[in-house]
Amino acid sequence: MKLLLTSGGVTNPSIHAALLRMLGKPIEESHALVVPTAQWGHPMCGPGSVRGLVAAEPGFAHFTGLGWASLGVLELTALPSIGADRWVPWVRETDVLLVDGGDATYLSHWVRESGLADLLPSLADTVWVGVSAGSMVMTPRIGSLFVEWPSAPDDRTLGVVDFSIFPHLDAFPSNTLEAARRWAAELGAPAYAIDEQTAISVVDGVVEVVSEGRWVQL
């Protein structure tokens, strides 16, 4: 699987070019499934924000609104009740999974519970584009600062990559570089703080920061 781990989506030409390299074809010829699941685990999200995501409203122009050949919805909480024989072909046939933000521990729980985690290693050509928690879920830990789901046992996530991500650098008053440094000190492991104009590309184990903004390796 190819990973494009972003804070705010495909927000500039450099990130857009990285996505095209991963896809190997134009966006308008690529089929996408959007995963809204993380939103249900975060108190600031709900039906309205999920509607905007799925409907590719203007606020999601850098994500679901990029002009995909088709855009379907993959709700992970539904998958265990319908059986892998139905949903696994949907995932295998798509070019990209657009995994939205919310709570990364809730998303991690449902990636595992749904069976998607077991399928991911076999999806060599599929592109995972994460926004915020949709990116953080691929890391080993997100830090207690970002845990909003009351049922989360701890801050551990999928651990597909070996670094953690502090998203939305400078986008909110609380997301300062000083706060990121305190967060990273708690983790005691490799981490990046990235702003809305930055992404981290991971292809064949090679990690590359793609940015027209601000990022710091911690």
PyMOL CGO cylinders between C-alpha atoms (Angstrom):
from pymol import cmd
from pymol.cgo import CYLINDER

trace = [
    CYLINDER, 0.00, 0.00, 0.00, 1.14, 3.52, -0.82, 0.3, 1, 1, 1, 1, 1, 1,
    CYLINDER, 1.14, 3.52, -0.82, 0.54, 6.15, 1.86, 0.3, 1, 1, 1, 1, 1, 1,
    CYLINDER, 0.54, 6.15, 1.86, -0.06, 9.88, 1.48, 0.3, 1, 1, 1, 1, 1, 1,
    CYLINDER, -0.06, 9.88, 1.48, -0.43, 11.11, 5.04, 0.3, 1, 1, 1, 1, 1, 1,
    CYLINDER, -0.43, 11.11, 5.04, -1.70, 14.68, 5.15, 0.3, 1, 1, 1, 1, 1, 1,
    CYLINDER, -1.70, 14.68, 5.15, -2.99, 17.15, 7.70, 0.3, 1, 1, 1, 1, 1, 1,
    CYLINDER, -2.99, 17.15, 7.70, -5.50, 18.92, 5.48, 0.3, 1, 1, 1, 1, 1, 1,
    CYLINDER, -5.50, 18.92, 5.48, -5.67, 16.98, 2.23, 0.3, 1, 1, 1, 1, 1, 1,
    CYLINDER, -5.67, 16.98, 2.23, -4.25, 17.60, -1.23, 0.3, 1, 1, 1, 1, 1, 1,
    CYLINDER, -4.25, 17.60, -1.23, -3.83, 21.32, -0.67, 0.3, 1, 1, 1, 1, 1, 1,
    CYLINDER, -3.83, 21.32, -0.67, -1.08, 22.37, -3.09, 0.3, 1, 1, 1, 1, 1, 1,
    CYLINDER, -1.08, 22.37, -3.09, 0.63, 21.37, -6.36, 0.3, 1, 1, 1, 1, 1, 1,
    CYLINDER, 0.63, 21.37, -6.36, 3.44, 19.45, -4.64, 0.3, 1, 1, 1, 1, 1, 1,
    CYLINDER, 3.44, 19.45, -4.64, 1.06, 17.15, -2.75, 0.3, 1, 1, 1, 1, 1, 1,
    CYLINDER, 1.06, 17.15, -2.75, -1.08, 16.84, -5.87, 0.3, 1, 1, 1, 1, 1, 1,
    CYLINDER, -1.08, 16.84, -5.87, 1.95, 15.73, -7.88, 0.3, 1, 1, 1, 1, 1, 1,
    CYLINDER, 1.95, 15.73, -7.88, 2.86, 13.18, -5.20, 0.3, 1, 1, 1, 1, 1, 1,
    CYLINDER, 2.86, 13.18, -5.20, -0.66, 11.75, -5.38, 0.3, 1, 1, 1, 1, 1, 1,
    CYLINDER, -0.66, 11.75, -5.38, -0.48, 11.47, -9.17, 0.3, 1, 1, 1, 1, 1, 1,
    CYLINDER, -0.48, 11.47, -9.17, 2.83, 9.60, -8.93, 0.3, 1, 1, 1, 1, 1, 1,
    CYLINDER, 2.83, 9.60, -8.93, 1.26, 7.12, -6.54, 0.3, 1, 1, 1, 1, 1, 1,
    CYLINDER, 1.26, 7.12, -6.54, -1.85, 6.64, -8.67, 0.3, 1, 1, 1, 1, 1, 1,
    CYLINDER, -1.85, 6.64, -8.67, 0.05, 6.34, -11.93, 0.3, 1, 1, 1, 1, 1, 1,
    CYLINDER, 0.05, 6.34, -11.93, -2.86, 7.97, -13.77, 0.3, 1, 1, 1, 1, 1, 1,
    CYLINDER, -2.86, 7.97, -13.77, -5.00, 11.13, -13.61, 0.3, 1, 1, 1, 1, 1, 1,
    CYLINDER, -5.00, 11.13, -13.61, -7.38, 11.67, -10.70, 0.3, 1, 1, 1, 1, 1, 1,
    CYLINDER, -7.38, 11.67, -10.70, -10.32, 11.84, -13.11, 0.3, 1, 1, 1, 1, 1, 1,
    CYLINDER, -10.32, 11.84, -13.11, -9.54, 8.24, -14.15, 0.3, 1, 1, 1, 1, 1, 1,
    CYLINDER, -9.54, 8.24, -14.15, -9.15, 7.00, -10.57, 0.3, 1, 1, 1, 1, 1, 1,
    CYLINDER, -9.15, 7.00, -10.57, -11.87, 5.43, -8.45, 0.3, 1, 1, 1, 1, 1, 1,
    CYLINDER, -11.87, 5.43, -8.45, -12.08, 6.28, -4.75, 0.3, 1, 1, 1, 1, 1, 1,
    CYLINDER, -12.08, 6.28, -4.75, -13.79, 5.05, -1.61, 0.3, 1, 1, 1, 1, 1, 1,
    CYLINDER, -13.79, 5.05, -1.61, -14.12, 7.54, 1.23, 0.3, 1, 1, 1, 1, 1, 1,
    CYLINDER, -14.12, 7.54, 1.23, -13.94, 6.28, 4.82, 0.3, 1, 1, 1, 1, 1, 1,
    CYLINDER, -13.94, 6.28, 4.82, -15.84, 8.62, 7.22, 0.3, 1, 1, 1, 1, 1, 1,
    CYLINDER, -15.84, 8.62, 7.22, -15.59, 6.29, 10.24, 0.3, 1, 1, 1, 1, 1, 1,
    CYLINDER, -15.59, 6.29, 10.24, -13.18, 8.36, 12.37, 0.3, 1, 1, 1, 1, 1, 1,
    CYLINDER, -13.18, 8.36, 12.37, -15.69, 11.20, 12.51, 0.3, 1, 1, 1, 1, 1, 1,
    CYLINDER, -15.69, 11.20, 12.51, -18.10, 9.18, 14.65, 0.3, 1, 1, 1, 1, 1, 1,
    CYLINDER, -18.10, 9.18, 14.65, -15.49, 8.90, 17.38, 0.3, 1, 1, 1, 1, 1, 1,
    CYLINDER, -15.49, 8.90, 17.38, -14.88, 12.64, 17.77, 0.3, 1, 1, 1, 1, 1, 1,
    CYLINDER, -14.88, 12.64, 17.77, -17.22, 15.00, 19.67, 0.3, 1, 1, 1, 1, 1, 1,
    CYLINDER, -17.22, 15.00, 19.67, -16.76, 17.82, 17.14, 0.3, 1, 1, 1, 1, 1, 1,
    CYLINDER, -16.76, 17.82, 17.14, -17.99, 15.69, 14.23, 0.3, 1, 1, 1, 1, 1, 1,
    CYLINDER, -17.99, 15.69, 14.23, -21.40, 14.31, 13.30, 0.3, 1, 1, 1, 1, 1, 1,
    CYLINDER, -21.40, 14.31, 13.30, -24.03, 13.96, 10.59, 0.3, 1, 1, 1, 1, 1, 1,
    CYLINDER, -24.03, 13.96, 10.59, -23.39, 17.40, 9.12, 0.3, 1, 1, 1, 1, 1, 1,
    CYLINDER, -23.39, 17.40, 9.12, -19.66, 16.99, 8.72, 0.3, 1, 1, 1, 1, 1, 1,
    CYLINDER, -19.66, 16.99, 8.72, -20.04, 13.47, 7.35, 0.3, 1, 1, 1, 1, 1, 1,
    CYLINDER, -20.04, 13.47, 7.35, -22.59, 14.77, 4.82, 0.3, 1, 1, 1, 1, 1, 1,
    CYLINDER, -22.59, 14.77, 4.82, -20.14, 17.44, 3.67, 0.3, 1, 1, 1, 1, 1, 1,
    CYLINDER, -20.14, 17.44, 3.67, -17.40, 14.86, 3.26, 0.3, 1, 1, 1, 1, 1, 1,
    CYLINDER, -17.40, 14.86, 3.26, -19.47, 12.38, 1.30, 0.3, 1, 1, 1, 1, 1, 1,
    CYLINDER, -19.47, 12.38, 1.30, -21.16, 15.06, -0.83, 0.3, 1, 1, 1, 1, 1, 1,
    CYLINDER, -21.16, 15.06, -0.83, -17.75, 16.61, -1.65, 0.3, 1, 1, 1, 1, 1, 1,
    CYLINDER, -17.75, 16.61, -1.65, -18.97, 20.01, -0.50, 0.3, 1, 1, 1, 1, 1, 1,
    CYLINDER, -18.97, 20.01, -0.50, -16.63, 23.02, -0.93, 0.3, 1, 1, 1, 1, 1, 1,
    CYLINDER, -16.63, 23.02, -0.93, -14.95, 22.45, 2.43, 0.3, 1, 1, 1, 1, 1, 1,
    CYLINDER, -14.95, 22.45, 2.43, -13.70, 19.11, 1.11, 0.3, 1, 1, 1, 1, 1, 1,
    CYLINDER, -13.70, 19.11, 1.11, -12.43, 20.36, -2.25, 0.3, 1, 1, 1, 1, 1, 1,
    CYLINDER, -12.43, 20.36, -2.25, -8.92, 19.15, -1.42, 0.3, 1, 1, 1, 1, 1, 1,
    CYLINDER, -8.92, 19.15, -1.42, -10.10, 15.63, -0.65, 0.3, 1, 1, 1, 1, 1, 1,
    CYLINDER, -10.10, 15.63, -0.65, -13.37, 14.12, -1.85, 0.3, 1, 1, 1, 1, 1, 1,
    CYLINDER, -13.37, 14.12, -1.85, -13.86, 17.06, -4.23, 0.3, 1, 1, 1, 1, 1, 1,
    CYLINDER, -13.86, 17.06, -4.23, -10.73, 16.50, -6.32, 0.3, 1, 1, 1, 1, 1, 1,
    CYLINDER, -10.73, 16.50, -6.32, -12.70, 15.19, -9.32, 0.3, 1, 1, 1, 1, 1, 1,
    CYLINDER, -12.70, 15.19, -9.32, -12.53, 11.40, -8.91, 0.3, 1, 1, 1, 1, 1, 1,
    CYLINDER, -12.53, 11.40, -8.91, -13.89, 9.12, -11.64, 0.3, 1, 1, 1, 1, 1, 1,
    CYLINDER, -13.89, 9.12, -11.64, -16.21, 7.73, -8.96, 0.3, 1, 1, 1, 1, 1, 1,
    CYLINDER, -16.21, 7.73, -8.96, -16.60, 8.25, -5.24, 0.3, 1, 1, 1, 1, 1, 1,
    CYLINDER, -16.60, 8.25, -5.24, -18.17, 5.62, -3.01, 0.3, 1, 1, 1, 1, 1, 1,
    CYLINDER, -18.17, 5.62, -3.01, -18.48, 5.28, 0.76, 0.3, 1, 1, 1, 1, 1, 1,
    CYLINDER, -18.48, 5.28, 0.76, -16.82, 2.58, 2.85, 0.3, 1, 1, 1, 1, 1, 1,
    CYLINDER, -16.82, 2.58, 2.85, -18.24, 2.73, 6.39, 0.3, 1, 1, 1, 1, 1, 1,
    CYLINDER, -18.24, 2.73, 6.39, -16.09, 0.41, 8.47, 0.3, 1, 1, 1, 1, 1, 1,
    CYLINDER, -16.09, 0.41, 8.47, -18.61, -0.05, 11.27, 0.3, 1, 1, 1, 1, 1, 1,
    CYLINDER, -18.61, -0.05, 11.27, -20.97, -1.75, 8.80, 0.3, 1, 1, 1, 1, 1, 1,
    CYLINDER, -20.97, -1.75, 8.80, -18.50, -4.25, 7.37, 0.3, 1, 1, 1, 1, 1, 1,
    CYLINDER, -18.50, -4.25, 7.37, -18.62, -6.97, 10.06, 0.3, 1, 1, 1, 1, 1, 1,
    CYLINDER, -18.62, -6.97, 10.06, -22.37, -7.31, 9.57, 0.3, 1, 1, 1, 1, 1, 1,
    CYLINDER, -22.37, -7.31, 9.57, -22.31, -7.82, 5.79, 0.3, 1, 1, 1, 1, 1, 1,
    CYLINDER, -22.31, -7.82, 5.79, -19.43, -10.27, 5.33, 0.3, 1, 1, 1, 1, 1, 1,
    CYLINDER, -19.43, -10.27, 5.33, -16.04, -10.05, 3.65, 0.3, 1, 1, 1, 1, 1, 1,
    CYLINDER, -16.04, -10.05, 3.65, -17.33, -11.65, 0.45, 0.3, 1, 1, 1, 1, 1, 1,
    CYLINDER, -17.33, -11.65, 0.45, -19.23, -8.42, -0.24, 0.3, 1, 1, 1, 1, 1, 1,
    CYLINDER, -19.23, -8.42, -0.24, -16.86, -5.67, 0.84, 0.3, 1, 1, 1, 1, 1, 1,
    CYLINDER, -16.86, -5.67, 0.84, -13.40, -7.08, 0.08, 0.3, 1, 1, 1, 1, 1, 1,
    CYLINDER, -13.40, -7.08, 0.08, -13.97, -6.85, -3.71, 0.3, 1, 1, 1, 1, 1, 1,
    CYLINDER, -13.97, -6.85, -3.71, -15.04, -3.21, -3.30, 0.3, 1, 1, 1, 1, 1, 1,
    CYLINDER, -15.04, -3.21, -3.30, -11.71, -2.41, -1.67, 0.3, 1, 1, 1, 1, 1, 1,
    CYLINDER, -11.71, -2.41, -1.67, -9.61, -4.47, -4.07, 0.3, 1, 1, 1, 1, 1, 1,
    CYLINDER, -9.61, -4.47, -4.07, -11.20, -2.81, -7.09, 0.3, 1, 1, 1, 1, 1, 1,
    CYLINDER, -11.20, -2.81, -7.09, -10.68, 0.77, -5.93, 0.3, 1, 1, 1, 1, 1, 1,
    CYLINDER, -10.68, 0.77, -5.93, -7.62, 2.91, -6.64, 0.3, 1, 1, 1, 1, 1, 1,
    CYLINDER, -7.62, 2.91, -6.64, -7.61, 5.01, -3.50, 0.3, 1, 1, 1, 1, 1, 1,
    CYLINDER, -7.61, 5.01, -3.50, -9.00, 5.01, 0.03, 0.3, 1, 1, 1, 1, 1, 1,
    CYLINDER, -9.00, 5.01, 0.03, -9.74, 8.54, 1.26, 0.3, 1, 1, 1, 1, 1, 1,
    CYLINDER, -9.74, 8.54, 1.26, -9.62, 8.22, 5.04, 0.3, 1, 1, 1, 1, 1, 1,
    CYLINDER, -9.62, 8.22, 5.04, -10.98, 11.23, 6.86, 0.3, 1, 1, 1, 1, 1, 1,
    CYLINDER, -10.98, 11.23, 6.86, -10.18, 12.67, 10.26, 0.3, 1, 1, 1, 1, 1, 1,
    CYLINDER, -10.18, 12.67, 10.26, -11.91, 12.46, 13.61, 0.3, 1, 1, 1, 1, 1, 1,
    CYLINDER, -11.91, 12.46, 13.61, -10.57, 10.23, 16.38, 0.3, 1, 1, 1, 1, 1, 1,
    CYLINDER, -10.57, 10.23, 16.38, -7.67, 8.00, 15.37, 0.3, 1, 1, 1, 1, 1, 1,
    CYLINDER, -7.67, 8.00, 15.37, -8.16, 5.47, 18.19, 0.3, 1, 1, 1, 1, 1, 1,
    CYLINDER, -8.16, 5.47, 18.19, -11.80, 4.92, 17.15, 0.3, 1, 1, 1, 1, 1, 1,
    CYLINDER, -11.80, 4.92, 17.15, -10.70, 4.56, 13.54, 0.3, 1, 1, 1, 1, 1, 1,
    CYLINDER, -10.70, 4.56, 13.54, -7.94, 2.14, 14.51, 0.3, 1, 1, 1, 1, 1, 1,
    CYLINDER, -7.94, 2.14, 14.51, -10.44, 0.02, 16.43, 0.3, 1, 1, 1, 1, 1, 1,
    CYLINDER, -10.44, 0.02, 16.43, -12.73, -0.26, 13.40, 0.3, 1, 1, 1, 1, 1, 1,
    CYLINDER, -12.73, -0.26, 13.40, -9.93, -0.84, 10.89, 0.3, 1, 1, 1, 1, 1, 1,
    CYLINDER, -9.93, -0.84, 10.89, -9.10, -3.92, 12.95, 0.3, 1, 1, 1, 1, 1, 1,
    CYLINDER, -9.10, -3.92, 12.95, -12.63, -4.93, 13.88, 0.3, 1, 1, 1, 1, 1, 1,
    CYLINDER, -12.63, -4.93, 13.88, -13.86, -4.68, 10.29, 0.3, 1, 1, 1, 1, 1, 1,
    CYLINDER, -13.86, -4.68, 10.29, -11.09, -6.90, 8.94, 0.3, 1, 1, 1, 1, 1, 1,
    CYLINDER, -11.09, -6.90, 8.94, -9.59, -4.12, 6.81, 0.3, 1, 1, 1, 1, 1, 1,
    CYLINDER, -9.59, -4.12, 6.81, -6.32, -4.26, 8.77, 0.3, 1, 1, 1, 1, 1, 1,
    CYLINDER, -6.32, -4.26, 8.77, -5.81, -7.86, 7.67, 0.3, 1, 1, 1, 1, 1, 1,
    CYLINDER, -5.81, -7.86, 7.67, -6.41, -6.92, 4.04, 0.3, 1, 1, 1, 1, 1, 1,
    CYLINDER, -6.41, -6.92, 4.04, -4.08, -3.90, 3.89, 0.3, 1, 1, 1, 1, 1, 1,
    CYLINDER, -4.08, -3.90, 3.89, -0.78, -5.79, 3.39, 0.3, 1, 1, 1, 1, 1, 1,
    CYLINDER, -0.78, -5.79, 3.39, -2.13, -7.34, 0.17, 0.3, 1, 1, 1, 1, 1, 1,
    CYLINDER, -2.13, -7.34, 0.17, -3.11, -3.98, -1.37, 0.3, 1, 1, 1, 1, 1, 1,
    CYLINDER, -3.11, -3.98, -1.37, 0.25, -3.19, -2.97, 0.3, 1, 1, 1, 1, 1, 1,
    CYLINDER, 0.25, -3.19, -2.97, -1.08, -0.74, -5.57, 0.3, 1, 1, 1, 1, 1, 1,
    CYLINDER, -1.08, -0.74, -5.57, -3.81, 0.92, -3.51, 0.3, 1, 1, 1, 1, 1, 1,
    CYLINDER, -3.81, 0.92, -3.51, -3.24, 4.48, -2.32, 0.3, 1, 1, 1, 1, 1, 1,
    CYLINDER, -3.24, 4.48, -2.32, -4.25, 5.47, 1.22, 0.3, 1, 1, 1, 1, 1, 1,
    CYLINDER, -4.25, 5.47, 1.22, -4.80, 9.22, 1.47, 0.3, 1, 1, 1, 1, 1, 1,
    CYLINDER, -4.80, 9.22, 1.47, -5.31, 10.28, 5.06, 0.3, 1, 1, 1, 1, 1, 1,
    CYLINDER, -5.31, 10.28, 5.06, -6.45, 13.56, 6.52, 0.3, 1, 1, 1, 1, 1, 1,
    CYLINDER, -6.45, 13.56, 6.52, -5.58, 14.25, 10.16, 0.3, 1, 1, 1, 1, 1, 1,
    CYLINDER, -5.58, 14.25, 10.16, -6.73, 11.16, 12.13, 0.3, 1, 1, 1, 1, 1, 1,
    CYLINDER, -6.73, 11.16, 12.13, -6.88, 9.29, 8.82, 0.3, 1, 1, 1, 1, 1, 1,
    CYLINDER, -6.88, 9.29, 8.82, -3.12, 9.78, 8.69, 0.3, 1, 1, 1, 1, 1, 1,
    CYLINDER, -3.12, 9.78, 8.69, -2.40, 9.41, 12.41, 0.3, 1, 1, 1, 1, 1, 1,
    CYLINDER, -2.40, 9.41, 12.41, -4.07, 5.99, 12.48, 0.3, 1, 1, 1, 1, 1, 1,
    CYLINDER, -4.07, 5.99, 12.48, -1.15, 4.55, 10.51, 0.3, 1, 1, 1, 1, 1, 1,
    CYLINDER, -1.15, 4.55, 10.51, 1.31, 5.53, 13.26, 0.3, 1, 1, 1, 1, 1, 1,
    CYLINDER, 1.31, 5.53, 13.26, 2.19, 3.54, 16.42, 0.3, 1, 1, 1, 1, 1, 1,
    CYLINDER, 2.19, 3.54, 16.42, 0.79, 6.12, 18.89, 0.3, 1, 1, 1, 1, 1, 1,
    CYLINDER, 0.79, 6.12, 18.89, -1.03, 9.45, 18.73, 0.3, 1, 1, 1, 1, 1, 1,
    CYLINDER, -1.03, 9.45, 18.73, -0.34, 10.71, 22.26, 0.3, 1, 1, 1, 1, 1, 1,
    CYLINDER, -0.34, 10.71, 22.26, -2.96, 11.37, 24.95, 0.3, 1, 1, 1, 1, 1, 1,
    CYLINDER, -2.96, 11.37, 24.95, -3.49, 14.91, 23.60, 0.3, 1, 1, 1, 1, 1, 1,
    CYLINDER, -3.49, 14.91, 23.60, -5.39, 13.56, 20.58, 0.3, 1, 1, 1, 1, 1, 1,
    CYLINDER, -5.39, 13.56, 20.58, -7.50, 10.85, 22.21, 0.3, 1, 1, 1, 1, 1, 1,
    CYLINDER, -7.50, 10.85, 22.21, -11.16, 11.94, 22.21, 0.3, 1, 1, 1, 1, 1, 1,
    CYLINDER, -11.16, 11.94, 22.21, -12.96, 8.56, 22.12, 0.3, 1, 1, 1, 1, 1, 1,
    CYLINDER, -12.96, 8.56, 22.12, -13.99, 7.73, 25.72, 0.3, 1, 1, 1, 1, 1, 1,
    CYLINDER, -13.99, 7.73, 25.72, -13.68, 3.97, 25.13, 0.3, 1, 1, 1, 1, 1, 1,
    CYLINDER, -13.68, 3.97, 25.13, -10.10, 4.12, 23.86, 0.3, 1, 1, 1, 1, 1, 1,
    CYLINDER, -10.10, 4.12, 23.86, -7.93, 1.84, 26.04, 0.3, 1, 1, 1, 1, 1, 1,
    CYLINDER, -7.93, 1.84, 26.04, -4.83, 3.92, 25.28, 0.3, 1, 1, 1, 1, 1, 1,
    CYLINDER, -4.83, 3.92, 25.28, -3.31, 6.03, 22.49, 0.3, 1, 1, 1, 1, 1, 1,
    CYLINDER, -3.31, 6.03, 22.49, -2.01, 3.16, 20.37, 0.3, 1, 1, 1, 1, 1, 1,
    CYLINDER, -2.01, 3.16, 20.37, -2.98, 2.90, 16.71, 0.3, 1, 1, 1, 1, 1, 1,
    CYLINDER, -2.98, 2.90, 16.71, -2.06, 0.62, 13.78, 0.3, 1, 1, 1, 1, 1, 1,
    CYLINDER, -2.06, 0.62, 13.78, 1.72, 1.03, 13.67, 0.3, 1, 1, 1, 1, 1, 1,
    CYLINDER, 1.72, 1.03, 13.67, 2.02, 0.65, 9.90, 0.3, 1, 1, 1, 1, 1, 1,
    CYLINDER, 2.02, 0.65, 9.90, 4.73, 3.34, 9.95, 0.3, 1, 1, 1, 1, 1, 1,
    CYLINDER, 4.73, 3.34, 9.95, 7.30, 3.88, 12.71, 0.3, 1, 1, 1, 1, 1, 1,
    CYLINDER, 7.30, 3.88, 12.71, 6.73, 7.58, 13.35, 0.3, 1, 1, 1, 1, 1, 1,
    CYLINDER, 6.73, 7.58, 13.35, 3.92, 9.67, 14.84, 0.3, 1, 1, 1, 1, 1, 1,
    CYLINDER, 3.92, 9.67, 14.84, 2.19, 12.75, 13.43, 0.3, 1, 1, 1, 1, 1, 1,
    CYLINDER, 2.19, 12.75, 13.43, 1.13, 16.01, 15.07, 0.3, 1, 1, 1, 1, 1, 1,
    CYLINDER, 1.13, 16.01, 15.07, -1.30, 17.52, 12.51, 0.3, 1, 1, 1, 1, 1, 1,
    CYLINDER, -1.30, 17.52, 12.51, -2.69, 21.01, 11.94, 0.3, 1, 1, 1, 1, 1, 1,
    CYLINDER, -2.69, 21.01, 11.94, 0.48, 22.80, 13.03, 0.3, 1, 1, 1, 1, 1, 1,
    CYLINDER, 0.48, 22.80, 13.03, -0.39, 26.52, 13.44, 0.3, 1, 1, 1, 1, 1, 1,
    CYLINDER, -0.39, 26.52, 13.44, -3.95, 25.91, 12.20, 0.3, 1, 1, 1, 1, 1, 1,
    CYLINDER, -3.95, 25.91, 12.20, -5.46, 26.26, 15.69, 0.3, 1, 1, 1, 1, 1, 1,
    CYLINDER, -5.46, 26.26, 15.69, -4.30, 28.32, 18.69, 0.3, 1, 1, 1, 1, 1, 1,
    CYLINDER, -4.30, 28.32, 18.69, -3.51, 25.14, 20.61, 0.3, 1, 1, 1, 1, 1, 1,
    CYLINDER, -3.51, 25.14, 20.61, -1.51, 23.50, 17.81, 0.3, 1, 1, 1, 1, 1, 1,
    CYLINDER, -1.51, 23.50, 17.81, 1.72, 25.39, 18.29, 0.3, 1, 1, 1, 1, 1, 1,
    CYLINDER, 1.72, 25.39, 18.29, 5.24, 24.10, 17.79, 0.3, 1, 1, 1, 1, 1, 1,
    CYLINDER, 5.24, 24.10, 17.79, 5.76, 24.33, 21.55, 0.3, 1, 1, 1, 1, 1, 1,
    CYLINDER, 5.76, 24.33, 21.55, 2.71, 22.09, 22.08, 0.3, 1, 1, 1, 1, 1, 1,
    CYLINDER, 2.71, 22.09, 22.08, 4.07, 19.69, 19.47, 0.3, 1, 1, 1, 1, 1, 1,
    CYLINDER, 4.07, 19.69, 19.47, 7.39, 19.46, 21.27, 0.3, 1, 1, 1, 1, 1, 1,
    CYLINDER, 7.39, 19.46, 21.27, 5.64, 18.65, 24.58, 0.3, 1, 1, 1, 1, 1, 1,
    CYLINDER, 5.64, 18.65, 24.58, 3.53, 16.04, 22.77, 0.3, 1, 1, 1, 1, 1, 1,
    CYLINDER, 3.53, 16.04, 22.77, 6.62, 14.45, 21.20, 0.3, 1, 1, 1, 1, 1, 1,
    CYLINDER, 6.62, 14.45, 21.20, 8.41, 14.34, 24.55, 0.3, 1, 1, 1, 1, 1, 1,
    CYLINDER, 8.41, 14.34, 24.55, 5.56, 12.21, 25.91, 0.3, 1, 1, 1, 1, 1, 1,
    CYLINDER, 5.56, 12.21, 25.91, 5.95, 9.75, 23.03, 0.3, 1, 1, 1, 1, 1, 1,
    CYLINDER, 5.95, 9.75, 23.03, 9.72, 9.49, 23.15, 0.3, 1, 1, 1, 1, 1, 1,
    CYLINDER, 9.72, 9.49, 23.15, 9.77, 8.25, 19.55, 0.3, 1, 1, 1, 1, 1, 1,
    CYLINDER, 9.77, 8.25, 19.55, 10.25, 9.70, 16.03, 0.3, 1, 1, 1, 1, 1, 1,
    CYLINDER, 10.25, 9.70, 16.03, 7.56, 12.18, 15.06, 0.3, 1, 1, 1, 1, 1, 1,
    CYLINDER, 7.56, 12.18, 15.06, 6.65, 14.97, 12.66, 0.3, 1, 1, 1, 1, 1, 1,
    CYLINDER, 6.65, 14.97, 12.66, 4.63, 18.13, 13.20, 0.3, 1, 1, 1, 1, 1, 1,
    CYLINDER, 4.63, 18.13, 13.20, 2.99, 19.11, 9.90, 0.3, 1, 1, 1, 1, 1, 1,
    CYLINDER, 2.99, 19.11, 9.90, 0.79, 21.96, 8.75, 0.3, 1, 1, 1, 1, 1, 1,
    CYLINDER, 0.79, 21.96, 8.75, -2.05, 22.00, 6.22, 0.3, 1, 1, 1, 1, 1, 1,
    CYLINDER, -2.05, 22.00, 6.22, 0.38, 22.42, 3.31, 0.3, 1, 1, 1, 1, 1, 1,
    CYLINDER, 0.38, 22.42, 3.31, 2.43, 19.35, 4.19, 0.3, 1, 1, 1, 1, 1, 1,
    CYLINDER, 2.43, 19.35, 4.19, 2.13, 15.61, 3.60, 0.3, 1, 1, 1, 1, 1, 1,
    CYLINDER, 2.13, 15.61, 3.60, 4.28, 12.58, 4.30, 0.3, 1, 1, 1, 1, 1, 1,
    CYLINDER, 4.28, 12.58, 4.30, 4.65, 10.11, 1.45, 0.3, 1, 1, 1, 1, 1, 1,
    CYLINDER, 4.65, 10.11, 1.45, 5.51, 6.47, 2.19, 0.3, 1, 1, 1, 1, 1, 1,
    CYLINDER, 5.51, 6.47, 2.19, 6.15, 4.22, -0.81, 0.3, 1, 1, 1, 1, 1, 1,
    CYLINDER, 6.15, 4.22, -0.81, 8.01, 0.91, -0.55, 0.3, 1, 1, 1, 1, 1, 1,
    CYLINDER, 8.01, 0.91, -0.55, 9.20, 1.93, 2.91, 0.3, 1, 1, 1, 1, 1, 1,
    CYLINDER, 9.20, 1.93, 2.91, 10.71, 5.21, 1.69, 0.3, 1, 1, 1, 1, 1, 1,
    CYLINDER, 10.71, 5.21, 1.69, 9.52, 8.20, 3.72, 0.3, 1, 1, 1, 1, 1, 1,
    CYLINDER, 9.52, 8.20, 3.72, 9.46, 11.63, 2.08, 0.3, 1, 1, 1, 1, 1, 1,
    CYLINDER, 9.46, 11.63, 2.08, 8.09, 14.92, 3.35, 0.3, 1, 1, 1, 1, 1, 1,
    CYLINDER, 8.09, 14.92, 3.35, 6.18, 16.81, 0.65, 0.3, 1, 1, 1, 1, 1, 1,
    CYLINDER, 6.18, 16.81, 0.65, 5.60, 20.41, 1.65, 0.3, 1, 1, 1, 1, 1, 1,
    CYLINDER, 5.60, 20.41, 1.65, 4.91, 23.95, 0.57, 0.3, 1, 1, 1, 1, 1, 1,
    CYLINDER, 4.91, 23.95, 0.57, 4.41, 24.95, 4.18, 0.3, 1, 1, 1, 1, 1, 1,
    CYLINDER, 4.41, 24.95, 4.18, 5.88, 24.30, 7.61, 0.3, 1, 1, 1, 1, 1, 1,
    CYLINDER, 5.88, 24.30, 7.61, 6.95, 21.03, 9.15, 0.3, 1, 1, 1, 1, 1, 1,
    CYLINDER, 6.95, 21.03, 9.15, 9.34, 19.95, 11.86, 0.3, 1, 1, 1, 1, 1, 1,
    CYLINDER, 9.34, 19.95, 11.86, 10.88, 16.58, 12.58, 0.3, 1, 1, 1, 1, 1, 1,
    CYLINDER, 10.88, 16.58, 12.58, 10.75, 15.97, 16.33, 0.3, 1, 1, 1, 1, 1, 1,
]
cmd.load_cgo(trace, "trace")
